[in-house]
Amino acid sequence: MLPLWVSVVAASALAAPAPGAGGQRRGAIQAWPDAPNVLLVVSDSFDGRLTFYPGSQVVKLPFINFMKAHGTSFLNAYTNSPVCCPSRAAMWSGLFTHLTESWNNFKGLDPNYTTWMDVMEKHGYRTQKFGKLDYTSGHHSISNRVEAWTRDVAFLLRQEGRPMANLAPKKTKVRVMEVDWKNTDRAVKWLRKEASNSTQPFVLYLGLNLPHPYPSPSSGENFGSSTFHTSRYWLKKVSYDAIKIPKWSPLSEMHPVDYYSSYTKNCTGKFTEKEIKNIRAFYYAMCAETDAMLGEIILALRQLGLLQKTIVIYTSDHGELAMEHRQFYKMSMYEASSHVPLLIMGPGIQANLQVSSVVSLVDIYPTMLDIAGIPLPQNLSGYSLLPSSSEMFKNEQKFKNLHPPWILSEFHGCNVNASTYMLRTNQWKYIAYSDGASVLPQLFDLSSDPDELTNIAAKFPEVTSSLDQKLRSIINYPKVSASVHQYNKEQFIKWKQSIGQNYSNVIANLRWHQDWLKKPKKYENAIDQWLKSHSDAKTI
């Protein structure tokens, strides 16, 4: 364990008007006599609930615990879209998903988009990125794109391999995810050779693939990713007795969107308790390996004498269901999928502070600029997190007056057959779908139902109506859903035309090939009917 260190912040109070006061959110301009360095580590698929009690009891995460002890942890941090590219687009742009039209893993930001890192570089920061970025358009497999575009088609196909646990043959293997370790090594090398000798402040980004599941070769084109893979070394960090077997609703009682997700993720079959427990144990072990990479960076900063000069931020693009609600992966507004870790430590950041206010990844952009003392643009969806974590602001109530008491998350990609919108407040989680009428909404009271097993939307119509009105005041979600529907058709038509006579063969051998090849004509006809149907955009 690293020794305690105490950081001191220089002068000047934060100044940030309440939301709606001209739209501008200013922060700690010139709060530091010397601009601090910034390190942002972003993992993939890390369930934020593991960073605080009781989730923290299931796996040893010493460096996350170190950040908690010496910094500020946000207990209710959320992704703005529970899938890789759209979530990262929100993080790098500071804008909600519908504002950048980052609809799926293929549709993110333009490669030339000005991110917070670009702005910091223009203001004198030395910048460097290593590892997974995934916030621009044009990436991920053809399968992933086509599955997202055709989610409105009247068919139901398994798009993933069956989730499974796989043990590395070498018991003592530490570097299981070799690509991530190589990128971590590159980041450490850069700190030693470049950052430690620089007269400029630096901002360093490290993107990790873990604890995202590994590819499953049985799943067709470019594979799915349904394999939870680790070694006995990391499994020893997991407390098996603390692993919770999630409760499942009967298939016949599942919300229709949840059923579609469970089916397309190949989770509607029978699973033994041992299988479920192993999948969850392996996932937690992958989280432990992720924590170790975070630790390598923290240790390097300490060895180089940079730790007391550097703001360290750790978060993730989304969580991992790990068989909760009869699903794995993400693409869901349930806590395991949408709740992310968010921890900040460094000079001027309060130690051992837990903030319960709801925040989200769009808050990263203004926080980065605020750390650097750069005035914030007026159009951002997010708010700086410094007022809640800085030693200059020790009253969370003041932060609540600056940050709205809600966050927005939305999803428009594959494995979910309706655009999904979540409004999360202190007590409530409200989830609306599509046009707000064709699919029933969900309402959960997380204070009494943290596992989200009971939809109480019909039981509390006044609360449901009030939250829906609030959601519509933030986003015209029926209109957004119609736009996505139209986009999906247009993109699919362009893709179909681009492959010409190979269409039937290509579409049959995507990740859904095991089901598609049983009745190829049936599924092609279903797509043809979908393409002929009137667009929702014309009817709204």
N, C-alpha and C positions, 0 to 999 in steps of 0.2 A: 504494500500500500504506500502511496506517495505521502510525504509529510504535509501537514497543513501549511498553507501559505495565505497570507493576508494581503489583499489588494486595496489600494487607496485611490479614490477618484478625486479629481481636482474640481472644484467650483461649479457654478452655474446651473440653475434649476431647469428642469424640462419645461417646455412651453408647448402645449398642444391643445387647441380648442376642441370643444365637444363636437361630436359628429354633426355634420350639417352646417357648421360655421364656416361657410365659404368652401368647404370640401378639403381644405388644406390641413394636413396633419404634420406640424413641425415637431422636432424632437430635440435631442441634446446637442445642439450646435455648439461646437467648441467646448464640449464637456471635458475633454482630455487635453492636457498641455501638449502631449505628443499623441498623434493618432495611433490607436492600438492596432496590432495585427489581428487578422480574423481567420479562423479555421472553421470551415463547414464540412462536416462529415454526414453524408446522406446514404443510408442503407436502403435496401429494398425489402418490402414485405415484413416489417418489424411491428408486431403488435405492441402499441404504446402502453397497454395495461401491464406489461411485464416490468415497467420501470417504477411501479409503486405497489404498495400492499393492496390486496393479497397476491396479485400476480407475480410479484417479485420473489415470492417464496419458492417458486417452482424451479428456478434456474439461477446459478451463480453468475452475476454480471458485475465483477469488481470495478470496472472502469466507469460504467454507468453509475454505479453507487458512489464512486469518487466524485463524479460530476454533480450528483445530487447533494453530496455533503458540502461541496465547495462552490456550489452555484445554485441556480434557480431551475426548478423542474415544473413544467406545465402539465397539470393532471388531466386536463380536458383539451388536448390538441387534436385537430382533425385534418385529414386530407380534404382538398377541395374537389377531388375526383378520384375514386378508389381504383385507379389503374395507372400504370407507369407513366406514359408520355403525357396525358392530360394533367396529371397531378404535378409533374415536374414543370410543365409549361406554366401552371399557376404559380409555382414557387419562384421560377426565374423571371416571370413578368409582373408579379404582384397583382394579377387580374384574375377574376373568376373565369371559369372554363368557357361559359357562353360568350364572354366578351372577346376572347381570342379565337373562338370557334375551334378549340382543340377537342374534337369530338371523339377520337379513338386513338389507339396506339400508332396509327398511320398519319393522323392529322394533329400536328402540334404547332409550334411556333415556326415562323419563317426563319431560315438559318441566319439571316441578317438582323433579326430582332435585337433591339437594345435591351440587354439584361442589366440587373443590378451590378454584376461584375464589370460590364462595359463602362457603366457610369463611374464606378469606383476607380477604374483604371484611368479614366479621363481626369479624375481628381487627385492623381498622384500615387495611387496604390500599384504595387507590383502584383500581378495576378498570375495564377497557375491553376490548371485543372488536371486531375488524374481520374481515370476510371469511368464508371457509367454516368453519362449525361442524360440522354434520351428525352429531350424536350423539344426537338425539332421534327418537322414533318418528313415523311418518306421512308420510315424505318419499320421494322418488324416484318413478320412473314406474310406472304400472300394469304395464307389461311386466316391469320388474325384479321386482316382487312375484310376479306369476303364474309367471314362470320359476323363481323360488325355490320356490314352493309345489308346483309340478308336477315337480320334478326326479326324483321316484321313478316317474313315469309311463313306460310302456314305449314311448317314441318318442324319436327323435333328430332334432332340428331346429336349423338354424343360427339363432342369436339375435343375431348381430352382423354388421356390414358387414365385408368383407374388409379387413384392416389395410393401410394405405397411407400414403405420405408425400405431403405437400402443401406447396408452397413459396409463401410470401407474394409477391405480385407486386412489391411495393416492396423493392428489394434492401437498402436501408439501414434498413428499419423496425426499431426497437428495441423499442417497446411492442407486441409481437404479442398477448399476452394482456392485453387492455385492462382487463378487470374486475379482474384481480389488481393491475395497476399503480394503478388508481383506489383500491383498498383500501389499498395500500401508501402512497399519497399521503395518504389519510385518517389512517393511523396516524402518519405523520411530522408531519402538521398537529397532531394531538392531542398528540404529544410537545412540540411547540413552544409551543402555546397553553395547554395544560392541565398536563401533567406537569412541565414545567420551572418552573412557578410554584407547585406544590403543596407543602404542608408534610408531606403524607402520603407514605409509600412507595407506589409503584404497581405493579400487575401488568397488563401489556399483552399481549394475544393477537392474532396476525395469522395467518389461515388462507388459504392459497393454493390455487388449483385446479391450477396447473402442478406438475409436468410431466405431468399426466393427459392422455391423448389427447382430441382434440376430437370433437364430434358428427359422425356420418356420416349425412346426410339420406336415404340409400337404405335405412336400416334400420327404417323403419316408425315406429310410435307412439313419440313422444318421442325417436326416434333411438337408435342405439347410439353408441359413442364409439371409433371405430377409426381416426381420422385423426391422424397425427403431423404437426403443422403448425408451421412456423417460418419465419424469414427468413435470407437469406444473411449478415446481420450476425452472427447467433448460430451459424450453421454454421461460420464462420471460427474459432470457439472450439474446434472439434472436430478431433482428429487422426485423419484417415481411416485412416492406416496402422496405428493402434493398435486399430481396431475389429475385434473378434473375431467371426467367423462361427460361431455355435453348432452343435455336432453334434446331429443328430436321429436318434432311433431309427426304424427302419421302422415304418409304421403298424401292421403286424401284430404287432410286438413291444412296442408301448406298453402300459404299465399300463392296465387298462380304464378307470379313472377319468380318467387323462390323455387317453385317446382321446376320451372323452365331452367333456372340456373343450376339446380341440383342435377337435373337430367343431362344437360349439355356438358356439365363437369364430370359426368360418369360417376355420380354418387348416389344413385337411386337403388343400387343393388344392396345385398346384405353385407354388413361389416360386423365382425366380432368386436367385443370390447377390447380384446388384446390388440387387434389391428388398429383401432382408433387410438388406443393409448400409445402404441408404438409410433404412429404418425406424429402425434403431439410431442412425444418425447424427443424424436429426431428433430422436429422443428425447433424445440427449445434448445437442443444441442447446437443447432445451426446458429441460433441467436447468441449462444455463448462464444462461438467462433467469431462472430461479428464483433462482439464486445472486445475480444482480444486485439482485433485490428485497430479499433478505436484506441485501445490502450497503447499500441505501438506508437501512434502519433503523439499522444499525451506524454509518453515517456521521452520521446525525442525532443519535444518542446522543453521539457524539464532539464534534460541533459545539456541542451544548448543555451540554457538561461533565458528562454523565450516564454516560458509558461506564464510569468507574471506580467508579460507585455501583450498577451494574446487572448482575445475573446474566442472561446471554443463553443461551437454550436453543434449538437447532434440531433438528427431527426431522420425520418423515413418517408418515402413517397406514399405509402399506405401500409396496412397491416396484412394479416394472413388468417383466414378462417380456421385452418387446421382442424377441419371436421365439425366445427360448430355450425348449427343450423343445416346439417347434412351437406356441407360444402367444404371445399378447400379453395385456395387461391384468394382472390379479392372480389372486385366488381359488385360489392354489396355495401349497404349502409349500416349493416350490423356492426357492433363495436369492434369485433375482432378484425374486421376489414378496414374500417374507416378511422379508428382511433390510432394516432401515431405518437411515438415518443418525441419529446421536445425538451431539451436541456441546454442551458447556457451557463457558462462559467468564465471568469476572467476578471481583469481589472475593473472595478466599479460595480460588479455584479454581486447581488446579495448572496451570501452563503446559506445553505441549508434552508432554502425557502421553497415552499410548494404553493403554486398559484392555481386556484380552482376555476378561475374564469375561463370561458370557452374561447379558444383561439384556433387559427388554422394556418396552413402553409403559405397563403398569400401574405401573411404577416412577415415572412422572411425578407422580402424585398425592402419594405420600409425600415425594418430593423437594421439591415446591412447598411443602408444609407445613413441611418441615424447614428450608428456606431462611428461612421466616418465623418460625421458632422456635415453631411450633404443635405441641403434643403430637399424636401420630398415633393414629388410631382402631385398635382391635385387629383389626378384621375385614378389613383390606385384603389384597389378593392381592400387592401390590407392596411393594418395599423402597426406602428412600431411597438415592439414588445419591451423596449427599454423602460418605459414608465412603470412596468410591473416588476422588473427584475433589477433595476439600478438601485444602488445604495442611496441615491438622492431621492427616490420615491419609495418609502417604506410602508405605504398604505395602499392595499389592494383596492380599496373602495375608490380611490382616485383613479386607478387604472380602469375600473369598470365605468367610470364617467367618460373615459376617453375612447375605449373600445366598445363597440356595440355588444349587447348581451346575447348575441346569436352568431352562428357561423352557417355558411351555405356550402353544401357539397352537391355535386351533380354527376351523373354518369350516363354516357350515351354509346357505349361500346358493345363488345361481344359478350355472350353468355347471359345477357339480360334482354328480354324482349320488349322493353318499354323504357323510354327515357325516365330517369329517376332523379328525384330532388329531395334533399334532406335539409330541414331546418332544425338545428340543434340549439336548444336554450339550456339554462341551468338545470331544469327539471325534465323537460320534455324532448323527445325526438319525434319529429313529424316527417313522414316520408310520403311524398306525392308522386304520381306516375302519369306519364303521357300527357293527356289533355285535362287531367283532373277529374274526369267523369267516367271514362271507359274502364279504368282499373281502380279498384278500391284502395284508399290510402291506408297507411299504418300509423299508429300512435303508440309510443311507449313511454311509461313513466320510469325513467332510469333510477330514480331514488328508491322505488319499491320493486322494480323488475329489472335489475341490472343485466340479466341474461336475455332480455327481450323475447320472452316466451309468450306474452299475452298482448295481442293487439287490442287496444281499448278505444279505437277511433269511434266506433259506434256507441260505446258506453258513455263517452264524454263528447257529445256533438258540439257543445259550445266551445270547448277547448280546441277541438279539431277545426272548427270554422274560423276561430280567431287566428290560429297558427297558419291556416291556409291563406287567409287574407294578408297576414304578414309576409308570407312567402311570395305571394303575388305582387306585393309592393316592392320586393327586392328584384324579382325576376318574373317576366311574363312567360311562365313556363309552358303553357299550351302553345304559344307562338314559337318558342325555342324548339319544342318537340316536333312541331310541323316542319321547321327548317331542317332539323336533323333527318327527318324522314325523307324529305326531298333530296338532301345531300346524299343520303345512302343510295337512293335510286340512280341519281346522276353518276355517282362514282362507279357503281356496279356496271352500268351500261357502258361507260368508257372502258372499263377493264375488260368486259366481255368482247367488245369490238376490237380491243388491242390484241387479243389472242386468237381471234378468227376461228378457223376450223378446228383448232386444238381445244376449244372451249369444253366440250363434253368430257374429254379425257382429263383435262387439268382440274376441273371442278370436282370430278369424282374422286380424285386422289389427294384432296386436302386432308386436314386432320380428322374430318368426319368420314373418311373412306370406309371404315368398317360397317357403318350403317348405310351410307349412300350406295355402295356397290350392290346392295341387296335389291334395291328398286330404283335404279338410276333415272329411268323415264319419269317415274312418279315425282321425284324431287325436282327434276328439270321443269316439269309441267307446273309445279307449285311456284317456281320462280317466274315462269312466264305469266302466270295469273297475277302475281304480285306486281310485275312490271306494267301490266295492262290496267291495273286498278287506278282510280283517281288518287292523286296526291292529297294528303291531309292539308298541305299548304294552300291548296285551292279552296278548300271547304271552310277554312278558318278566316 
